Amino acid sequence: MKYYHNVYNRMCSYHHHIIIRIGLKANLRNAYYKLNNDLLNLTNKPFAYKKLLFGLSFFHAVVQERRLFGPLGWNIPYEFNDTDLDISKGQLGLFLDQYDEVPWKVLNFLTSYINYGGRVTDYIDLRTIDVIMQSFYNPGLLQSGYKFDKEGVFYSIDFDDADPHASYLTYIDSLPLVASPGVFGMHENAKIASANAETFNMFDICLSLQASDGGGGAGAGAREKMIEVSAKSITTNLQSYGQFDIEGISLLYPVVYEESMNTVLLQECIRYNKLIDVMERTLPELLKALKGLVVMSNELEAISNAIALNQVPAAWMNVAYPSMKPLSAWVDDLMDRLTFIHTWIETGVPAVFWISGFYFPQAFLTGSLQNYARKYKLPIDTVSFNFYLLKDEWTSLKEKPADGVFVRGLFLEGARWDNFQLSINDSLPKQLYTELPVIHLSPQQFRPETTKDVYRCPVYKILSRRGTLSTTGHSTNFIMWIEIPSKRTNIINNDGKSDQEEWIRAGVAAFSSLMY
């Protein structure tokens, strides 16, 4: 009975996850079925009102449907609803009557920052919604045939003055049932990312049912054998390094004023030791429990279920770095990280740092700035990075830069680095993630703001993008901003800095870790 109850609850949850996505066309139809010709001619500027109302309704549909693309759409899936649209609609009519000219800035600010932005808690999502709003509330909207996408499928129609409501309904009914990612400002690859997310979610539910409700018999024996083999393999890998000798490392790399990286290295070893300690404690206990030598506690049972599903056990994740990898890939990644740290200990500070290998990369970045500030006796709060993307392969870089650091190991989602144009460019078909070249993080005091031709790209640890503020004041996911050369539309973003419209709408971001 418990099994069927779990199946029902989880499948209902999955079904609800699907049906809330009604589509762009249905969203627009829903907005306009509530209207009539009288409601479309409320203000003393009926032409502008009808044009802007359609832009507003389209914006409402877009911000809702962007949730379809997961973190590519919004870092956090916000529950925008018809109340937001109704309030914005009322303000639109009010301000059109009060101003002689259309108050674009007022309407943009109220709609994107107050009405819809009031729900937005992530400041990077605030940048996104601001840019989206500007593409729907701008003077071009009043021109004939203003396009909302590159293909021209979605545009502002020339309505019939005698019956504008019928004109809009007819146009909406002619729209495709499924909108292409282009109307959201995204690459066609976004459809693959969305389909992957749906598939992974469904299989996670199926696997969780299998793990929690499995029966006995021969199948149970095979399952326990598989868990035992996996646990032994992980133990063997872990024993090849063991815990770091903190005292020995502190003698080799003492805390000195001139080299902050020694402190960074020591802190990394301490953090990894906490994870290794938990794994070294629980794995032998699990192997004993599988043989019946000790009691299978709740913690050990949870670990065995996770291993059976190729998932990282919660007991390990609680003391580990953020990761979305399955267990097998997670173990390989952990061994690569430990190899990176051990190589650093044995051969000295590396010429190129693998930023993906840091448990807490923010400390590494601060250490880089601190080294520069101490070298030139500068206040650290006056120093920030320049970003130079290099053509050289990281293996060919044998010497550290005079100032700053070389880093590798970042991946782009939503775009790719074009080595010929020396800028980011559209992704190739079916290529969801691409590796960024080596970046020289070069510190400079009182660095002037870049005024054009850069995309301010957020860098995260994992693909989920969302994170929480930890006790250190840093996000558990967001690492830093980097400026990547770009040759698209220059804009000034909501923070008053130079940016690129296309990449903001496409949700382009960099990551230090993927899902495999």
N, C-alpha and C positions, 0 to 999 in steps of 0.2 A: 504493500500500500504506500509506504514511504517513497518507493521508487517512482510510482506514477504521480504522486504529489509533486516530487521534484521536477519530473518531466514537464508537468503542466505549468508550474510556476516559471521555469526557465524558458520554455517555448513561448509562453504568453509575453514574457519580457522581450524576447527576440521579435515576436510579431508586432508588439507595440513600437519597437525600434524601427520597423519598416514602414508602418502605415502612417506615421506622422509626416512623412515626406510626400506632400501632395503634388509637388511640381510647380514650375514657374507659371505655366499656362493656367492651371487650376487656381493658383493664387491670385492672378490677375482677374480671372473670371469672377472669383469670389468677391473681390473688391468692387467690381463694376456692376454686378447684379444688384448690389445694394443702392445703386444710384439711379437717377433718371435725368431727363433734360432740365428740369427745374433745378435740381441740385448741382448741375454742371454750370449753371448761370447765376450763381449766388452773388458774385462780387461785381464791382464797377469796372473790372478788367476781365471780362469773361473769356477772351481769347487766351490771355496769359494764364488764367486760372485753370482752364482745361488742359493746356500744355503741361503746366507744372504739376497738376494733379496726376496726370498719367506718369510723369517722371517720378513722382513720389510713390505711386502705387508700384511702379516697376522696381524702385529702390527697396521698398518693403518686401517684395517677392524675392529679390536677389539676396538680401541679408538673411532671410529665413532659409532659402535653399542652399546657401553656402555651407550650411551644416552637413549637407550630403557628402562633402569632401573631407570631413574630419578636420584634423589640425591644419590642413592646407587652407581651409575656409576660415575657421576661427580657432584660436588657441583654446578657447573655452566655448562649448556649444550653448549660446545664449537663447533664452526662450522669448524672443521677440513675438509680440502678438498684435491683434487688431486694435488694442487700446493705443499702442504707440502710433499706429497709422491714423486713428481718429483724432488724437490730440494734434498731430502734425498737420492734418487736413484743416482743422479749425484754425490753427495759427496761420496757415497759408492764406486762407480767406481774409483773416483779420489784418494781416500785414499788407496784403495787396490793396486793401481799402484805405489803409492809413498812409501809405507812401505813394508819391507821384510816380516814381520808378520802382521796378521790381527790386527789393532789398536782398540781393543775392547773399551777401555775407551774413546778414541777420538770419535768413532762412537756413543757410548751411549750418551755422553754429547751433541754432536752436534744435534743428532736426537731428544732426549727427552727434552733438555733444550732450544735449539735454534730454530730448525725448527718447532716442534710441541709445545714445551713449551712457545714459543713466544706468543701463543694465550692464554695460561693458566694464569689467573689472581689470582687464589686462591692458596695460598701456600700449602694447604693440598692436592689439586689436583696435584700440582707439585711433591709431595711425591709419589702419586699414579702413575703418568705417568713415573716417574723414575724407579719404581719397575717393571712396566709392560714392559718397554723397555728392562730391564736386562734379562727378561725371554725369549726375542726373539733375542737379540744380546749377545750371550755368546758362549764360545768354544764348549759347548755341541751340539750346532746347527749343527756343522760339522760332528757329529757322525751319523751313520745310524739309522733311525727310531726315531729321537729326538721328544718327545711328547710335544704338546702344551696344553694338558689337561690330567686329571687323567684317563679318560676312554680310551684314546689312539685313539679316532676318528680322531683327528686333529694331524698330525705329519709331519715332514720333510721327503719327499719321496726320494727314490733312483731313480733318473731320468735316462732315456735312453740317453747315450752320443750322439747317432746318431740323436735323435730327442727329446731334453729335453722339448721343448715347448709343444709338443703333450702329453708328460708324465704329465706335470703339469695340462693341461686342462682336461685330463682324470681323474686325481685325484680330481680336483675341482668339476667336474660334479658328482662325486660319493659321495660328501659330503651331509649331511642331509640339507633339505631346511631350517629348523629352528634349530639353534645351541642351545645347552643346556647352562644354566648359568655357568656350570662348566668350559667352555672354557674361560670365563671372570674371573674365580677365585671365582665365587659366589656360594652360596647355591641354591638348587632347589627352596627354598622359594622366591627367587628373581623374579621368574615368576609370583607369586601371587601378589607381590608388583607392578610389572609392569602392570598386568591386572587391579589391583585396581585403579591405577593412570589413566589408559585409561577410565575406567568406571566412576570414579568420575568426570573426565573432561567432558565427554559426558552428564552426568546428570546435572552438573552445567550449561551447555549451555541450556539444555531443561528447567531447572527451571528458569533461568534468562529470557528466552523468556516468560514464563508464568507470571512472576512477572511484567515485563515491558509492556506487551501488553494485559493484562487482560481486559475484557470488563465489562459492567455494569450488572444490573439485580440481580437475586437472588444469583448468584455465587459471585458477588461483596460483597453482604451483609454478606454472610457466611465468606468470606475472612476477612472483617473488624472485624467481631466478633472474629475470631481466633486471629487476631493481638491484639485486645483489651484484650482478656483473657491472652495472653502471656505477654503483657505489664504490666497488673495488677499483675501477678505472680512474674515477675522480681522486680516490685516495692515493693511488700510485702517482698520478700527475702532481698532486699537492706535495707528496713526500720528496719529489725531485728538488724542491726548493726549501720547503719548511718555512718557519717564521724568520723574519729578519732579526739579526743581532743588533739591537738598537744601541747597546753600549759600544760595540766595536765600530759601528758606522759613525757614531758621534765622535770617536777618536780619529777616524779617517777624514771626516768632514765636520770639523768643529764649527760652532757658531761664531762667525767672525764678521766684522763690520763690512769688509770689502766684498763678501760673497754671500748674498741672501739665498742663493740656490742651495747652499748647505742646509739651511733651515727648512727649505721646501722639501728637500730629499728626506730629511729626518721625519718630518711630519707625514709624508706619504707612507713611509715604512711603518709608522705607528698605526696609521689608519688601516693599511692592508693587514697588519698583524691581527687587528680585532676581527676581521673577516676570517682569516686563516685559523685563528683560535677556535671560532665557533664551528667551522667545518671540521677541524681536527678532533673536536669533542664529539660532534653528533654522528659523523660517518662511522667510526668504530662501534658506537653504541647501536646504530641502525643495523650493522652487520651482525652483531650479537643478537639483536631482537629478532632478526629474520631466521636465525638458527634456533630461537627459543631459549637462549641462554639468559636473557634479561626480559623484563616486561616491556611490551610495546606501548610506550607512553603516547599521550596525545600529540606531543611534539614530534616524536619519531614517526608516528603514523602519518602526520601531515607531510613530513619530509619524504616518506616512501611514496605517498600518493603523487606528490609533485614530480618525483623522479620518474614514476610510471608515465606521467603525462609529458615528459621532457620539459618541465617547467622548473624555474629556479625556486627552491623552497623559501617560504616566507621568513623562516628563521635566519636564513643567510641574507636575504634581501634587506632585512631590517638593519644589518650592519654593513651592507655593501653600497657601492656606488649605483646610481640609477642605470637601469638597463632594460631593454625590451626584448632581448635575445632569448631564444629557447635555451634550455639547459646545456645541451651539447655545445652550441656556439658560445654560450656564456662561459663555460669552462675553458674553451680554447682562447677566448678573449682574456680571461683572467690569467692564463699562463703567459700570454703575450705581454700583458701588463707587468707581471712579475719578472719576465725576462728583460723588459725595458729598464725596470728599476735595478735589477742585478747587474746589467751591463753598465749602467751609470755608476754603480758602486765600484765595479771592477776596473773600468777603463777611464773614469773621470767624466766631467760634465760633457754631455754630447754636443756635437756641432749643430745637429738638428733635433729639436725636441718633438717627440710623438705626443701631441696634446691629448690624443685619445687615451693615452696610458695613465693620465693623472686621475687620482681619486677626486681631488679638489683643484681643478685647473685655475680657479680664481686666485688661489694663493701663489701659483706659479707666475701668473701675469703680474700680480702685485710685486712679487720678488724681482721680476725683470725691470719694472719701473724703479724699484728701490735701488737696484744696482746702479742704474744710470744716475739717479738723484744723488746717491752717495759719492759716486765717482766725480761728479762735477759740483758737488756741494750745493745742491738745489733743493728747494722745498718740493716734496713729492707730489703735493696737490697742484703744482704748476706744470707737471709733466704728463704727457699723453702720447699715444702711439700714432705713428704714420704706418700705412699698410702698403707694402710693395709685394706684388705677386710675381714670383720669379719663373723664368723659363727652365732653369736647371733642375734636373732630377735630384731628389734629396740624397741619393747615394753618392753623387758627385761632389757634394759640399763637405769638405773635410775640415774646414776651419770655421770657428765661430765668428760672427760679425763683430766689428769693433765695438758697436753699441747695439743693444737690443738682442733679439733672439730670432732664430729661424724655427718655424713650426710647420708640421705636416699632420695629416690625418683628419682633415675636415672634408665633409661631403655636402654638396648642394642638392636641394630638392626644389623642383619647379623651374630650374634653369641649369645651364652648364657654363663652364669656363671655356671660352674660345681662344685658343693659343694664337690663332692667326690674326684675329681682330684685337687681341689683348683686352677683351672685355667679356662680360657675361652675355650669353645669347640664348635663344630658345632651345629647349631640350630636343634631343633627337627622339624620333618615335620609339616608344616602349623602353626608353631609358629613364627610369625614375630618379636615380641618384647618380651623381658624377663626382669624382674626387677633385678637390681644389688643388692647385699646385702649392709648392712651398711658399709660405708667406713670411716676409721679413717684418717683424714687429719692431719698428725703429722709433725709440722715444725721442721726444723733442719738447723743450720748454716753451710754453705759451704758443702751442701749435695753432696756426690760423685755421679757421673753419674752411673746409672745401666748399666752393661755391657752385660747382657744376660737374656733370659727367661722373657721378658716383652713386652707387646704390648703398644705402645704409642697411647692411644685412645683419639680422640678429643671428647669434650663434647659440645653439642649445646643445645639451648633452645627449638627449634622446628625442625620437621623432614625435612623441606626444606633445612636446612644446610647453604644455602647461606645467607649472611648478608652484611651490609655496615658499614664502620667505622663511629661512631657517634662523636659528638663534644668532648666527654670525651676521645677519643682515643681508645675506646673499640668497638668490633664488636657488632652489634645489635643482633647477633645470637650466635656466638662462645663464650663459657664460659672459658674453660681451657683445658689443657692436663691432663690426668691421666694415670698412669702406671699400667696395669693389668697383673698379672702373666699369662704366656702362655708357652706352651710346643711345639711350632711349629718351623719353620726354622728361626734361628737367622740371622739377617742381620744388616748392618750399613746403616741407611737411608740417604737421601740427606742432612740432617742437621748434619750428623756425629754422630748420637745417635743410641743406640741399639734398634732394632725393630723386628717385625715379618712379613715376606713376605706375608703369606697366608691371614692374616686379613686386610692388606693394600689393596690387590687386591679385597677382598670381600667387601670393603667399610664399615667395622665395625666401628660404632660410638655409643656414648651414648647420651641420650636426657633427659631433665627434663620435657618434656611435649609431649604427643602423640596427635593423632587426635580424640580421643574419651574420 
